[in-house]
Amino acid sequence: MASEDKTFQPQVLYRNGDRVVTRINADTVTKEGKDFTIYEAMALLLLNDLDNEFPVPKVHSIQYEDGRKIDIEYKNGKTANIVFLHDSLVIPSFDESGRQNTKSFENHGIVKITMDFAEGETLDKLWSSFDEEKKKVLAADLKRCVSMFREITGSTKIGARFEGPVRIKGGSGILEGGPFNSVEEFNAFLEEHGETPERNASQKIVFTHGDLVPQNILVNSENKVTTLVDWELAGHYPEYWEYRSAKCDPLPGWKEFLKSIFPDKDEQGNTS
């Protein structure tokens, strides 16, 4: 992380309810808010360590409301001081006799995540200037990104990574439950909360961003994705869920554009 620049004036980049993203120096941002979980940081750390170099910001620290802080160390670009055990982040250490100790951290009570600043402009601010050729370039890049994080394996349950709960947007806010052992259980959860499941969709479970909407997609001057942000709802979900959650954004032309990223989906999110 860059050293503190006393001449830099902090800049609020994003504010939504109690969620605030602030650029605190040229290279670093903080994301702060209430009722945070550790799952967004977990998703970013996991994606950072992939061999396919998926473009996500490096997480530097995770801070709890009681003042505890996890400082993330890296070696050769990969995380070096943490491991994931079931649904918890664990930091192993050794005492003077060489005996290993482990320190586990809770998944709730996070108030701040510090991470790299990501270059690019949010797509919602640029969308009106995108012609068909620019959209074609962007669609190919987004399709590549989705394919990369769908390669992540290791979970048989539906929910956040490392057996965390399902967290999705519902009509009344964030819905949480599970994790679930099957698509049938997930669909029942949706119905219980007034959401309509996709009964005829693929049963395949894949790693999913969960909120792939224009304000969470950063692009550069070449109309390519520099990174995806806001991984709070990421996890392993039925294959249809990425399209289903993304198409709810009201930006004109967005739903039609998504069909070029998910060409096998009909209006309901079913595999055609």
C-alpha positions as CSV (number, residue, x, y, z in Angstrom):
1,M,0.0,0.0,0.0
2,A,1.2,3.5,-0.8
3,S,2.5,5.6,2.0
4,E,0.3,8.4,3.3
5,D,0.1,11.5,1.1
6,K,-0.6,14.4,3.3
7,T,-1.5,16.6,0.3
8,F,-4.2,14.3,-1.0
9,Q,-7.8,15.3,-0.2
10,P,-10.0,12.3,0.5
11,Q,-12.8,11.9,-2.1
12,V,-16.1,10.1,-1.7
13,L,-16.5,8.0,-4.7
14,Y,-19.8,6.3,-3.9
15,R,-22.5,6.6,-1.3
16,N,-25.6,4.4,-0.9
17,G,-27.4,4.3,2.4
18,D,-24.8,3.6,5.0
19,R,-22.3,2.3,2.5
20,V,-19.5,4.8,1.6
21,V,-16.5,4.3,-0.6
22,T,-13.8,6.9,-0.1
23,R,-10.5,7.3,-1.9
24,I,-8.1,8.1,0.9
25,N,-4.9,8.5,-1.2
26,A,-3.9,8.0,-4.9
27,D,-3.8,4.2,-4.5
28,T,-6.2,3.2,-1.8
29,V,-9.9,3.3,-1.0
30,T,-12.0,2.3,2.0
31,K,-15.5,0.9,2.0
32,E,-17.3,1.6,5.2
33,G,-20.8,0.8,6.6
34,K,-23.0,-1.0,9.1
35,D,-24.0,-4.7,9.1
36,F,-21.0,-5.6,6.9
37,T,-20.0,-9.3,6.6
38,I,-16.6,-10.7,5.8
39,Y,-17.9,-12.4,2.6
40,E,-17.1,-9.5,0.2
41,A,-13.5,-9.4,1.4
42,M,-13.3,-13.3,1.2
43,A,-14.5,-13.1,-2.4
44,L,-11.9,-10.5,-3.4
45,L,-9.1,-12.4,-1.7
46,L,-10.2,-15.6,-3.4
47,L,-10.3,-13.9,-6.8
48,N,-7.0,-12.3,-6.3
49,D,-5.3,-15.7,-5.8
50,L,-6.7,-17.2,-9.0
51,D,-4.1,-18.1,-11.6
52,N,-6.1,-16.5,-14.3
53,E,-5.4,-13.0,-12.9
54,F,-9.0,-11.9,-12.6
55,P,-9.0,-8.1,-12.2
56,V,-10.0,-7.3,-8.6
57,P,-8.6,-4.8,-6.1
58,K,-6.2,-6.2,-3.5
59,V,-7.7,-6.1,0.0
60,H,-5.2,-4.7,2.6
61,S,-7.1,-4.7,5.8
62,I,-10.5,-5.7,7.4
63,Q,-11.6,-3.8,10.4
64,Y,-14.2,-4.8,13.0
65,E,-16.5,-2.5,15.0
66,D,-14.7,-3.4,18.2
67,G,-11.4,-2.1,16.8
68,R,-9.8,-5.4,15.8
69,K,-8.1,-5.4,12.4
70,I,-6.9,-8.0,10.0
71,D,-3.9,-6.9,8.0
72,I,-3.5,-8.9,4.8
73,E,0.0,-9.9,3.7
74,Y,1.0,-10.8,0.2
75,K,3.9,-12.8,-1.3
76,N,4.4,-12.9,-5.1
77,G,1.0,-11.2,-5.5
78,K,-0.9,-13.9,-3.5
79,T,-2.2,-13.8,0.0
80,A,0.4,-15.1,2.5
81,N,-0.9,-15.0,6.0
82,I,-4.5,-16.2,5.9
83,V,-6.4,-19.5,5.2
84,F,-10.1,-20.2,4.9
85,L,-11.5,-22.9,7.2
86,H,-15.2,-23.8,6.5
87,D,-16.9,-20.4,6.6
88,S,-14.2,-18.6,8.6
89,L,-11.1,-16.6,7.9
90,V,-8.2,-17.9,9.9
91,I,-4.7,-16.6,10.5
92,P,-2.2,-19.3,11.5
93,S,0.8,-18.5,13.7
94,F,3.5,-20.4,15.6
95,D,4.8,-19.9,19.1
96,E,8.4,-20.1,20.2
97,S,8.3,-23.9,20.4
98,G,7.1,-24.1,16.8
99,R,3.6,-25.2,17.8
100,Q,0.9,-23.8,15.5
101,N,-1.8,-21.6,16.8
102,T,-4.8,-20.3,14.8
103,K,-6.8,-17.2,15.3
104,S,-10.3,-17.2,13.8
105,F,-12.4,-14.1,13.0
106,E,-16.1,-13.7,13.0
107,N,-18.0,-13.2,9.7
108,H,-20.1,-10.3,11.0
109,G,-19.3,-7.0,12.6
110,I,-17.1,-5.6,9.9
111,V,-17.1,-1.8,9.6
112,K,-14.4,-1.1,7.0
113,I,-12.4,-2.8,4.3
114,T,-9.3,-1.1,2.9
115,M,-8.3,-2.0,-0.7
116,D,-6.6,-0.8,-3.8
117,F,-8.1,2.0,-5.8
118,A,-9.4,0.7,-9.2
119,E,-9.0,2.8,-12.3
120,G,-12.0,3.3,-14.6
121,E,-15.4,4.9,-14.8
122,T,-18.6,3.2,-13.7
123,L,-20.5,1.9,-16.8
124,D,-23.8,3.6,-15.8
125,K,-22.1,7.0,-16.3
126,L,-20.8,6.1,-19.7
127,W,-23.7,4.0,-21.0
128,S,-25.4,6.7,-23.1
129,S,-22.2,7.2,-25.1
130,F,-21.9,3.5,-26.0
131,D,-22.7,2.7,-29.6
132,E,-23.1,-0.8,-30.9
133,E,-19.4,-1.3,-31.6
134,K,-18.4,-0.2,-28.1
135,K,-21.1,-2.5,-26.6
136,K,-19.7,-5.4,-28.7
137,V,-16.2,-4.9,-27.2
138,L,-17.6,-4.6,-23.7
139,A,-19.9,-7.6,-24.0
140,A,-16.9,-9.8,-25.1
141,D,-14.9,-8.6,-22.1
142,L,-17.7,-9.1,-19.6
143,K,-18.4,-12.6,-21.0
144,R,-14.7,-13.4,-20.5
145,C,-14.9,-12.1,-16.9
146,V,-18.0,-14.2,-16.1
147,S,-16.3,-17.3,-17.6
148,M,-13.2,-16.8,-15.5
149,F,-15.0,-16.6,-12.1
150,R,-17.3,-19.4,-13.0
151,E,-14.2,-21.6,-13.1
152,I,-14.0,-21.4,-9.3
153,T,-14.8,-24.7,-7.8
154,G,-14.9,-26.2,-4.3
155,S,-18.4,-25.7,-2.9
156,T,-21.4,-28.0,-3.2
157,K,-23.7,-25.6,-1.2
158,I,-25.6,-22.6,-2.5
159,G,-24.5,-19.5,-0.6
160,A,-21.5,-17.3,0.1
161,R,-18.0,-18.8,-0.4
162,F,-16.8,-21.3,2.3
163,E,-20.3,-22.3,3.3
164,G,-21.6,-18.9,4.1
165,P,-25.3,-17.9,3.9
166,V,-27.3,-16.9,0.8
167,R,-27.4,-13.2,0.5
168,I,-29.5,-11.7,-2.3
169,K,-31.5,-8.6,-3.2
170,G,-35.2,-8.9,-2.6
171,G,-38.1,-6.6,-2.8
172,S,-37.8,-5.5,0.8
173,G,-34.0,-5.4,1.0
174,I,-31.2,-8.0,1.5
175,L,-32.6,-11.5,2.1
176,E,-30.4,-14.0,4.0
177,G,-30.7,-17.7,4.7
178,G,-29.1,-21.0,4.2
179,P,-26.6,-22.1,2.9
180,F,-28.7,-24.6,0.9
181,N,-27.8,-28.1,-0.3
182,S,-29.8,-28.0,-3.5
183,V,-31.4,-25.7,-6.1
184,E,-34.8,-27.0,-4.8
185,E,-34.0,-25.7,-1.3
186,F,-32.9,-22.3,-2.8
187,N,-36.0,-22.0,-4.9
188,A,-38.1,-22.8,-1.8
189,F,-36.3,-20.0,0.0
190,L,-37.1,-17.6,-2.8
191,E,-40.8,-18.5,-2.7
192,E,-40.9,-18.0,1.1
193,H,-39.8,-14.4,0.5
194,G,-42.2,-13.7,-2.4
195,E,-39.6,-14.2,-5.1
196,T,-40.3,-16.4,-8.2
197,P,-37.7,-19.1,-8.8
198,E,-36.7,-20.3,-12.3
199,R,-38.0,-23.9,-12.2
200,N,-36.7,-24.9,-15.7
201,A,-33.3,-23.4,-15.4
202,S,-30.0,-25.2,-15.3
203,Q,-29.2,-27.0,-12.0
204,K,-25.5,-26.2,-12.3
205,I,-24.0,-24.2,-9.4
206,V,-21.3,-21.6,-10.3
207,F,-19.5,-18.8,-8.6
208,T,-21.5,-15.7,-9.1
209,H,-21.0,-11.9,-8.6
210,G,-24.6,-11.5,-7.6
211,D,-25.0,-7.8,-8.5
212,L,-23.6,-7.5,-12.0
213,V,-25.1,-4.1,-12.8
214,P,-23.7,-1.0,-14.6
215,Q,-22.7,0.9,-11.4
216,N,-20.5,-2.1,-10.3
217,I,-18.6,-2.4,-13.6
218,L,-15.6,-0.2,-14.2
219,V,-14.4,0.4,-17.7
220,N,-11.5,2.2,-19.4
221,S,-11.1,4.3,-22.5
222,E,-10.9,1.2,-24.6
223,N,-14.4,0.1,-23.4
224,K,-12.9,-2.9,-21.6
225,V,-13.5,-3.9,-18.0
226,T,-10.9,-2.8,-15.5
227,T,-12.6,-4.5,-12.6
228,L,-15.9,-5.4,-11.0
229,V,-16.7,-3.9,-7.6
230,D,-19.2,-4.5,-4.8
231,W,-18.9,-8.3,-4.2
232,E,-21.1,-8.3,-1.1
233,L,-23.6,-10.7,-2.7
234,A,-21.1,-13.0,-4.3
235,G,-21.1,-16.7,-3.8
236,H,-22.1,-20.1,-5.4
237,Y,-25.6,-19.9,-7.0
238,P,-27.6,-21.6,-9.7
239,E,-26.2,-20.7,-13.1
240,Y,-29.3,-18.6,-13.9
241,W,-28.9,-16.3,-11.0
242,E,-26.2,-14.0,-12.5
243,Y,-28.5,-13.1,-15.3
244,R,-31.6,-13.0,-13.2
245,S,-30.1,-10.5,-10.7
246,A,-28.4,-8.4,-13.4
247,K,-31.4,-7.9,-15.6
248,C,-33.3,-6.1,-12.8
249,D,-31.3,-2.9,-13.4
250,P,-33.6,-0.3,-15.0
251,L,-30.9,1.3,-17.3
252,P,-32.5,1.6,-20.8
253,G,-31.1,-1.1,-23.1
254,W,-29.3,-3.0,-20.3
255,K,-31.6,-6.1,-20.3
256,E,-31.2,-6.5,-24.1
257,F,-27.4,-6.0,-23.8
258,L,-27.2,-8.8,-21.3
259,K,-28.4,-11.3,-23.9
260,S,-25.0,-10.9,-25.6
261,I,-23.3,-12.0,-22.4
262,F,-25.8,-14.7,-21.6
263,P,-27.0,-15.7,-25.0
264,D,-28.7,-18.9,-23.8
265,K,-31.1,-17.0,-21.5
266,D,-34.7,-16.1,-22.2
267,E,-36.6,-13.2,-20.6
268,Q,-37.2,-15.2,-17.4
269,G,-33.5,-16.3,-17.0
270,N,-34.2,-19.9,-18.2
271,T,-31.8,-21.7,-20.4
272,S,-33.3,-21.9,-23.8
